[in-house]
C-alpha cells in the first residue's frame, strides 16, 4: 500500500500541500482499544446526571473554539477543497451552531420518556465506538453533524476523513481535545478500504455512518448488515427545483443560480434538476443562462472570486464526461461544461446549462456533482411531480408557487426526505437531514440525529 494515500492538493493551483501516511494495523488496534476504554468513562451516565452535563460543557466549549479559530480553519478547508473562503467561514460558523444546539438541547433529548404502561420508561443510551466515513465536500460540516449528536449521546468516535482533507479533520480533533474531550473519545484514522472493512467487522465498533456515493453506500451497507451493525447512509441526491408560478422570476432565477453554484455545485442537497412550468420555461432558461455567465473563475481566497474550482481535476473531468454524454444523447448545451481555459492543472469547470436531457441517459439518472444545471419543461402540476419523482434519488426538493394548496399537495406527493416551499432549503442544526430511495438511510441533525446510534432501552420498574 502506498505510504502517502492521504494527499492534500490545492485544486485552485495544483500545489501539493501535505502528505500523510495511512494508519498502521498496530495504530488502528490501539485506536479501537482507546475508543472502547474512553467509552467506559464518556458514555457512563444516568438521566440528567453529571455525565450528560459534562458532555454538554465540552460541546459548548467546542462551539466557542470553532468561532475563535474560524479563520485558520476556513483557510485549511479552502486550500484542501478549493471552495470560496467565504463559504468555508460560513461552514465553520454553522458547525459552531451545531455544537451549541446539542450542548443546549442534548440533556432534554436524553431525558427518560414515560410510556403508557405503569412504571415503564424509555431511555436513550449510547452504543459504544462508532465509525464515521466522511466525504470531502464539506470537510467540517459533514464531520460535525455526525460528531456533535453522538458525542452528546455518549458514543466515542473513530472518523475516517476523505483522502483529500486530512488536515482539517486533524485540526478538528485537536480542537475537541482542547475543549476537554477525553483522550480516545474522538480519533481520526487515516485508513484505506481494507482497513475500513476490518473496522466494520470488529465487534467493538457498534455502528457506522457514511456520507458518500451510491457504490460506497452499497458496500458499507452490505458489510454493516453482514456484521449486524447499525448504519446511517447519506448518499447524495439529484434534487428538483420546481417552479410552477412566480410573481418575480428574476428573484427565483437568482436563487436557482446561487443554490446550484454554492460550493462549486458539489453539494448533495443542491438543486440539480430545474423543473419549470411551460409558461415560464423559455424565460427561465434565458435568465438562468445569463446568470451562469456571470460566474468567473479565480483564486478562492480572493473575496471577489465567484467561481471556485471543483475538488480535483479527476472530479472535473468526470463531470465534463457526463455533460458530453448528455449532448451525444441529444441534449442541448447552452453554455459551459469545459475546463476553464488558461488554468492548466487546476479543477475549474465553466458553469453548464443543459436542456433536452432524455430519460434513460446518464445525465437524467445520475447525480451531476458540480456546476451543471439541467432544466426540464413541465406541462402542469402532475407533470412536475412525475418528473421530480422520476429519479433514483429522494433527498430534497424545492417548490415555488403562489398557490398554497398546490404547494401542500406537492409537498405531500414528492418522494423525498425534505421539502422547501418558496425558499431555498435552510441549513440548521435543529432540522433533520436525510432522504429516501438511493439518497440513503437514516437522519442526521435535529432531535432525530441523537436517536440513530442510541440504545433505546425499555426499563419497567
Rosetta blueprint (number, residue, H / E / L):
1 X L
2 X L
3 X L
4 X L
5 X L
6 X E
7 X E
8 X E
9 X E
10 X L
11 X L
12 X L
13 X L
14 X L
15 X L
16 X E
17 X E
18 X E
19 X E
20 X E
21 X L
22 X L
23 X L
24 X L
25 X H
26 X H
27 X H
28 X H
29 X H
30 X H
31 X H
32 X H
33 X H
34 X H
35 X H
36 X H
37 X H
38 X H
39 X H
40 X H
41 X H
42 X H
43 X L
44 X L
45 X L
46 X L
47 X L
48 X L
49 X L
50 X H
51 X H
52 X H
53 X H
54 X H
55 X H
56 X H
57 X H
58 X H
59 X H
60 X H
61 X H
62 X H
63 X H
64 X H
65 X H
66 X H
67 X H
68 X H
69 X L
70 X H
71 X H
72 X H
73 X H
74 X H
75 X H
76 X H
77 X H
78 X H
79 X H
80 X H
81 X H
82 X L
83 X L
84 X L
85 X H
86 X H
87 X H
88 X H
89 X H
90 X H
91 X H
92 X H
93 X H
94 X H
95 X H
96 X H
97 X H
98 X H
99 X H
100 X H
101 X H
102 X H
103 X H
104 X H
105 X H
106 X H
107 X H
108 X H
109 X H
110 X L
111 X L
112 X L
113 X E
114 X E
115 X L
116 X L
117 X L
118 X L
119 X L
120 X E
121 X E
122 X E
123 X E
124 X E
125 X E
126 X E
127 X L
128 X L
129 X E
130 X E
131 X E
132 X E
133 X E
134 X L
135 X L
136 X L
137 X L
138 X L
139 X L
140 X L
141 X H
142 X H
143 X H
144 X H
145 X H
146 X H
147 X H
148 X H
149 X H
150 X H
151 X H
152 X H
153 X H
154 X L
155 X L
156 X E
157 X E
158 X E
159 X E
160 X E
161 X L
162 X L
163 X L
164 X L
165 X L
166 X H
167 X H
168 X H
169 X H
170 X H
171 X H
172 X H
173 X H
174 X H
175 X H
176 X H
177 X H
178 X H
179 X L
180 X L
181 X L
182 X L
183 X L
184 X L
185 X L
186 X E
187 X E
188 X E
189 X L
190 X L
191 X L
192 X L
193 X H
194 X H
195 X H
196 X H
197 X H
198 X H
199 X H
200 X H
201 X H
202 X L
203 X L
204 X L
205 X E
206 X E
207 X E
208 X E
209 X E
210 X E
211 X E
212 X L
213 X L
214 X H
215 X H
216 X H
217 X H
218 X H
219 X H
220 X H
221 X H
222 X H
223 X H
224 X H
225 X H
226 X H
227 X L
228 X L
229 X L
230 X E
231 X E
232 X E
233 X E
234 X E
235 X L
236 X L
237 X L
238 X L
239 X E
240 X E
241 X E
242 X E
243 X E
244 X L
245 X L
246 X L
247 X L
248 X L
249 X H
250 X H
251 X H
252 X H
253 X H
254 X H
255 X H
256 X H
257 X H
258 X H
259 X H
260 X H
261 X H
262 X H
263 X H
264 X H
265 X H
266 X L
267 X L
268 X L
269 X L
270 X L
271 X E
272 X E
273 X E
274 X E
275 X E
276 X E
277 X E
278 X H
279 X H
280 X H
281 X H
282 X H
283 X H
284 X H
285 X H
286 X H
287 X H
288 X H
289 X H
290 X H
291 X H
292 X H
293 X L
294 X L
295 X L
296 X L
297 X E
298 X L
299 X L
300 X L
301 X L
302 X L
303 X L
304 X L
305 X L
306 X L
307 X E
308 X L
309 X L
310 X L
311 X L
312 X L
313 X H
314 X H
315 X H
316 X H
317 X H
318 X H
319 X H
320 X H
321 X H
322 X H
323 X H
324 X H
325 X H
326 X H
327 X H
328 X H
329 X L
330 X L
331 X L
332 X E
333 X E
334 X E
335 X E
336 X L
337 X L
338 X L
339 X E
340 X L
341 X L
342 X L
343 X L
344 X L
345 X L
346 X L
347 X L
348 X L
349 X E
350 X L
351 X L
352 X E
353 X E
354 X E
355 X E
356 X L
357 X L
358 X L
359 X L
360 X L
361 X L
362 X H
363 X H
364 X H
365 X H
366 X L
367 X L
368 X L
369 X L
370 X L
371 X L
372 X E
373 X E
374 X E
375 X E
376 X E
377 X E
378 X E
379 X L
380 X L
381 X H
382 X H
383 X H
384 X H
385 X H
386 X H
387 X H
388 X H
389 X H
390 X L
391 X L
392 X L
393 X E
394 X E
395 X L
396 X E
397 X E
398 X E
399 X E
400 X E
401 X L
402 X L
403 X L
404 X H
405 X H
406 X H
407 X H
408 X H
409 X H
410 X H
411 X H
412 X H
413 X H
414 X L
415 X L
416 X L
417 X L
418 X E
419 X E
420 X E
421 X E
422 X L
423 X L
424 X L
425 X L
426 X L
427 X L
428 X L
429 X L
430 X L
431 X L
432 X L
433 X E
434 X L
435 X L
436 X E
437 X E
438 X L
439 X L
440 X E
441 X E
442 X L
443 X L
444 X E
445 X L
446 X L
447 X H
448 X H
449 X H
450 X H
451 X L
452 X L
453 X L
454 X E
455 X E
456 X E
457 X E
458 X E
459 X E
460 X E
461 X L
